Amino acid sequence: MNSTDPKPRADFRAGDQVVLALGTYQGSGGVFLGLREDANWANIREPDGSVQSHPVAWLAEAPANREALAP
């Protein structure tokens, strides 16, 4: 893992920039809105403005430079 790789965390706060570190949409970013009733899931505002739910275990803090995620 290098310094631009997403770092898994579990202490996100509303407004944090996050990225999906695992799953089908790995590398997709968004804004953490909060946990769902099942605290293993979080609501994320996607770049298109939609709100989607993703497993918290798949989330990581977005790198300061989003271009660092480019393949």
C-alpha positions in Angstrom: 0.0 0.0 0.0 1.4 3.4 -0.9 0.7 6.8 0.5 -2.1 7.5 -2.1 -4.0 4.3 -1.3 -7.3 4.7 0.6 -7.0 4.0 4.3 -9.9 2.1 5.9 -11.6 3.8 8.8 -14.8 3.4 10.8 -15.1 6.9 12.4 -16.6 8.9 9.5 -18.5 12.1 10.2 -21.2 13.7 8.1 -19.5 15.7 5.3 -16.4 13.5 5.1 -15.2 12.7 1.6 -15.1 8.9 1.2 -14.2 6.4 -1.5 -15.3 2.8 -2.0 -12.2 0.8 -1.2 -13.9 -2.5 -1.9 -16.9 -3.8 -4.0 -18.1 -3.5 -7.5 -17.7 0.3 -7.6 -14.3 0.4 -6.1 -12.7 3.8 -6.4 -16.0 5.7 -6.6 -16.2 8.7 -4.3 -18.9 10.5 -2.5 -19.8 12.3 0.7 -20.6 10.4 3.9 -24.1 11.4 5.1 -24.5 9.1 8.1 -25.1 5.6 9.2 -28.4 3.8 8.5 -30.5 2.0 11.1 -28.2 -1.0 10.6 -24.9 0.7 11.6 -23.0 -1.6 9.2 -24.4 0.5 6.3 -23.9 4.1 5.5 -25.7 6.6 3.2 -23.4 8.3 0.7 -24.2 11.2 -1.6 -22.8 10.2 -5.0 -21.3 12.8 -7.4 -24.5 12.9 -9.4 -26.4 14.0 -6.2 -28.1 10.6 -5.6 -28.0 9.0 -2.2 -26.9 5.3 -2.1 -26.2 2.9 0.7 -22.9 1.1 1.0 -21.4 -1.2 3.6 -19.2 0.8 6.1 -16.5 -1.9 5.8 -16.1 -0.9 2.1 -15.5 2.8 2.9 -12.2 4.6 3.2 -11.2 8.2 3.5 -10.8 9.8 0.1 -7.2 10.8 -0.7 -6.7 14.6 -0.8 -5.8 14.3 -4.5 -8.7 12.3 -6.1 -6.5 11.9 -9.2 -4.3 9.6 -7.1 -7.1 6.9 -7.6 -6.8 7.0 -11.4 -5.6 3.6 -12.8 
